[in-house]
Amino acid sequence: MSELRNYQSRPGQTQSATMIDEGLRAYMLKVYNLMALGLAITGIAAFATFQLAVSGGELTAFGQAIFLSPLKWVVILAPVAMVFFLSFRIHKMSVAAAQTTFWVYAAMMGLSLSSIFLIYTGASIVQTFFVTAASFGALSLYGYTTRRDLSAMGSFLMMGLFGLIIASLVNLFMASSALDFAISVIGVLIFAGLTAYDTQSIKESYHESNSSEMAGRNAIMGALRLYLDFINLFLFLLRFLGNRN
């Protein structure tokens, strides 16, 4: 009789597992779509800003304002402030408000990153973007499919990230090419690892969502985390692969 009961319970268990799996796929697809749209907004904003800032190989008045005047610090630091604002306030915001804030942040990041078109050739930027996309896809797939718990690695990587930030600040004054190369190598490794770790963490956050509202906020926060991983991986790879103008 116990074997019969076990046999009869299997269809329901299978159906429940299938529903969870389909829900997880839909949740992760939403995260990736939000991230991809954020990257698209950033790319369009960066290129549009560059077009307005440079004309005939010379900086326009707008370009001088955002690249040479004290306003450049607002352009650089505003996205950082937006990240902290969204991270600390997202659980008190509606899903629509959080999503709008993410779009605004992505546009501001594009404004900040427009300067890379002054430093690197367009061809090398495009090439590096596709290398980053391929690497990011493989690393995120590993984080999604692996059965290994990456939480310990995540703690180690976060410590490394703080060390990387401190080293970058120190090198602003030292201007050491050797330290800059080391920072670039370590930066690529750290954000490669964070891509896999964050993907697994976002996947686990689906099971922690007890309402559609919470799931929506978690999806936006997950998209922000992967977006930052992609952007930073791209920028560190650009130091190696980018051809300077």
N, C-alpha and C positions, 0 to 999 in steps of 0.2 A: 504494500500500500504506500509506503514512504517513497518508493521509486516512482509510483504513479503520480503522487503529489508533486515530486520534483519535476517530472516530465511535464505535468500540466502547468507548472509555474514558469517554464522556460519561455513560452511565447510572449507572455506579459513582460518578462524581464528584457527580452530582446527588443520588444516594441519601445519600452522605456529608454533603453540604451540608444536606440536609433533616434528617438526624439531628442535626447540630450546631444547626440552627435550632430544632428541637423541644426539644433539651436546654436551649438558651439561654432559650427562652420559659418552660420549667418552672422554671428557676433564678430568673428575674426575677419570676415569679409567686410563688415562695416568699418572695423578698425583700419584695415588696409585701404579702403576707399577714402576714408577721411584723411589718412596720411598722404595718399597720392594726390588728392585734391589740394591739400595744403602745400605740397611740393610744387604743384602746377601754379598756384597763386604766387608762390615765392619766385619761381622762375620768370613768370610774366612781369611781376613787379620789378624784379632786378633788371631785366632787359629794357623795360619801358623807362625806368629811371636812368639807365645808362644812355639811352637814346636822347633823353631830355637834357642830360648833363654834358654831353659831348657833341659838338658840331664842327665838321671839317677838321677833326683832329685836335680841336681846342676846347677847353672847358667853357661852357656857357655860364651866365650869371647864376643859374640854378646849380650847375655843377660846382662852381666855386663856393657856393653857400653850403652844400652838403658834404663836400670833400675837403675844403680848406679852412672854412670859418669855424668858430666854436660850435656852430650848429651840428658839426660832424659828431660831437660827443653825444648829443641827443639821439642822433640816428643810430649810433653804435649801442648805447645803453638802453634805449627804449624797449627793444625786444627782450632784453634780460629782465627788465622790470615787469613786462607782460607775462613772462614765464612764471615768475614768483607769484604774481597776482592770480593767474589762472590756477596754479597749483594749490594755493591756500584758500581760494574762494570757490572752487568748482563745486564743492558739496553743498554750498548755499545758493548756487545759481540754478536756474532752470536749464534743461538740456538745450533749448534754443539759444539762450543767452551764452552758455558755455561754448556752443558751436560757433556763434558769431564772433566771440572773443578769439577763438582759435583762428578764424579766417583773418581777423584784423592783425593778429600776431604774425601770421604767415606773410601778409602783405608788408608789414614793417620789417620783417626779416629780409624780404626781397630788397627793400630800400637799403638796408644795411649791407647786403651782399653785392650790391651793384658795382662796388669798387673792384671786384675780381675781374671785370671786363677791362679795366684800365691796366691791370697787372699781367693777365694771361691772355693768350690768343684764344679766339672763339673756338677754333678747332680742338684745341687741347681741353677746353672746358667741356665741350660736348663729349669728347673721348673719355674723359675722367668720369663724367656723369654716367655713362653706360657701364664702365668698369665698376663704379660704385653700385649701380643698380644690380648687376650680376652678383657681386659679392654679397650685398645686402640680402638678396633673394635666397642665396644658398645658406647664409648664416641664420636667417629667420626661419627657413624651412627646418634646419637642424634643431633650433630651439623649440619649434612646434612639435616635431616628431620624436625627439629623444625621450627616453624613459629615465635618463639620468637627472638627478636633482641638481639644478644649477644655482641654488640659493647660496651655497658657500662661495662659489665663484663670483656671484654678484656682489657679495660683501667685499671681497678682495678687490674687485674692479672699481667699486666706489671709492675705496681707499686710494687706489691708484689714480683715480680721476681728480681727487683733491690734491694729490701730489703733483699731478700734471698742471693743474691751475696755478699752484704756487710756483712751480718751475717756470711757467710761461710769464708770470709777473716778474720774477727775478730776471729773466732774460730780456725784459723790456729795458732794463738798465745796463745789463752786461753786454747785450748785442753779440753773443757768442754764436758763431756759425755751427760749431760742434754741438753745443747744447740745443740749438734750434733743430738740428738733424735728429738728435736723440729724442726730443719732444715729439717730432713728427712720427718717428717710428713707434714710440710708445703710444701716441695718440691713436694711430691706426689699430694697434693691438687691443687697446682698451675698448674702443667703440665697436670693433669686431666682436669682442666678447660680450659687450653690453647688448648688442643686437640680438644675440641668441638668448641671453638671460632675460631681457625685457619681453621677448616674444613668449617665452615660457611663463613668465609672471603674468602677462596679459591673458594668456590662455587660462590660467588658474583663477584670475579675477572673475571670469564668467560664472564659475560655480559659487562665488561669494555674493553675486548680485541677487538680492531677494525681491527686486521689483524692476519693472521696465525703466523707470526713471533712473534708478541706480545703474542699471546696465548701460543706459545711454550716456551717463556721465563717465562711467568706467571706460567706455569705448572711446570717448573723446580724449580722456587722459592717456589711454593706451596709444592712440594715434599721435599724441604730442610726444610721448616717449620715443616711439619709433621714428618720428619725424626728426627729432633732435639727434638720434643715433645716425640717421642717414646723412643729415647736413654735416655733422662733425666728421663722419667717415669720409665724405666727399671732400671737405676742406683739407683734411690731412693728406689724403691721396693726391690732391691737386698740388701739394708742395713737391711731390715726387714726379708726377706725370705732366704737370703743367709747363708749357713753354711760355716764358715771359716775353712780353712785348718789348 
